[in-house]
Amino acid sequence: MKAQSDVAALPKPAMLSGFLCAARRQYGNGSYFVTQEREGEGDKMKAKENRFWLILLGAGLCEIGWVSGLKHADTVWEWALTALGIALSFAGLLTVSRVLEVGTTYAVFTGIGAAGTVLAETVIFGAELDGIKLVLVLVLIIGIGGLKKTAGHPRKEAEQ
């Protein structure tokens, strides 16, 4: 009996979290904010969605910085910048994943980080970039673009 009362004593979810969960149940995949725009004008929805893609790009760029910082940081300030990069990248990822599809969001986020880190290590720190590695990075970038292009677009068969 005590276990049940302990569970009941747990704090309730935050009001916003509950609101977003209810909106997802009511409107399907995506958050209330994007769904509201879909009911209105299409251009506003697209602009709002594009803003979240830009936030995701920024989060991916922060990921490049902190991953490189883990390897190259020597001073307290460099470690502080690395920690700031970690905080900013994950804050951006969490913000975006509430609106865009989580699987696509995470794949694009890690793809930007992986491809960007390889390229940054080559350009900034002089790491070797051979032909195979370059081709694989290009394939990764093409895959990221493809995921972004197809995100949020249901297949035509599902609409019929």
N, C-alpha and C positions, 0 to 999 in steps of 0.2 A: 504494500500500500504506500509505503514511503516513496518509492520510485515514481509513482504516479503524481504525488504531490510535488516532487522535485521538478518534474516536467512542467506541471502547471505553473510553477513559480518562475520559470524561465521568462526573460523579457520578451514582449511582443515585438514583431518586426516594426521597423520604422514606418511612419505613415506614408512616406513617398514610395518606399519599397512595396508596400501593400497596394498602393494606388497603381504602380507600374504593373504588378502582377495581375491585378484585376483588369487593367487595360489590355494586357496581352491575352488574357482569357477571352475578353470580349471581342478584340479586333484581330487576333491571330498574331503571327510573327511580327516583331517590331514593337516599338513603343507607342504610347498614346500620342506623343507629339508628332511623329511622322504620320500616324494614321489620321490625325486631325487635318493635317495638310492635304492628305490624299482626298479627303472629302471636299476640300476647297479647290483652289487653283493648282493645276499641275506644275506650273513654273515655280511656285513657292516651295512645293514639296521637293522638287529637283534641287533648288538652291540650298535648302536645308540639308538634304542628303549630301550634296557636294561639300558643304561645310564640314560635315563629319568625316568625309574622306580626306579633307585637308588636315583635320586634327589627327587622323590616323597616320598620315604621311609625317607629320611632326613628331608623333610618338615613335615611329620607325626611325627617324633621324636621331632622336634622343637615344634610342637603343643602340645605334651605331656608336654613338659617343661613349655610352657607359660600358659597352663590351670592350672597346679599345682601351678605355680607362682601366678596366680590370687588369689588363696586361701591362700597361705602360705607366700607370700612376706611381709617382715616387714621393711626392710631397703631400702634406695635409690638405692643401688647397686642391690638388689634383684629385685626391680621394673624395673631397667634398663635392667637387664637380661631378665625379662619377656617381656618388650617391644621389645628387640632384637629378642627374640623367635617368637613373633608375626610377626615382619617384615620378618624374614628369612622363616618362614613357608608359609606365603602368597606369598612371592617372588618365592619360589620353586613351589608352586601350580600354580601360573600364568605362570611360565616358562613351566611347564609340560603340562598344559592344551592347550598350543598352538600346541602341537605335538600329544599327546594321546587323546583319546575320552574324552570329558569333563565330561559326566555323570559317566563313570567308574572312571576317575581320582578323581572326587570329592567324590564319594562313598568310594574309597580306602583311600583317605586322611582322611576323617572323621572317617572311621572304625579304621584306625591305631591310630588315636587320642583317640577315645573312649575306645578301648580295652587296649591301652597302658596306658591311664590315670588310668583306674581301676586297672591294674596290678601294676603300679608305686605307686599309693596311698597305695596299700596293702604292697608292699615290702619296700618302703622307709618310709612311714608315719604310718604304722601299722593299716591301715583301715581293717575292717572285710571283709573277702571273704568267703561266704558260698558256698555250693555246687551248688545251682541254679545259682548264679552269675557267678561262674566259668564255668558252662555248657554254659551259654549265651555268655560269652566272647569267648569260644571255637567255638561256632556256628558262631559268628561274624568273627573270624579269618578265619574259613573255607570259609565263604562267600567272604571275601576279596581275598583269594587265588583263588577262583573260578572266580571272576570278572577279576582278573589279567590274569588268564589262558585263558579266552574266549575273552579278549579285542582284537579288531582289526582282528578277524577271522570271515569273513562272513559265513553265513550258506551255506551249499552245494547246497541247493535248489535255492538260489539266483544266484549261478554261472551258473546253467544250463539254 
